[in-house]
Amino acid sequence: MAAARELGVTSVPTFVLAGKYAVTGAQDAQTLLAALAEVEQRESGAHSH
């Protein structure tokens, strides 16, 4: 629970992606896939500099 609080989790469900992006609440599959794609794009860009 302490780790969840440190990440700012205040509700369930909360999906934490790449250890720093959070999607909260019940989401449909398309929303979660879009979030994963966005995180992948951001993380790819972060490592290419």
Phi, psi and omega in degrees: 000323180297319179297320178297316179297321179298327178278354179088017179288123180236354179213164178235148354284152172229126178256122179257122183250132180056025175073002183213350178251137183236139171242120184253154177082169178289121181239151176281167185301320181297322179294317179294320177297320177296319178296317178298318179297318179296316178296317179301316179296314180296317182290325178296317178294324181293329184269351184269358181279000000 
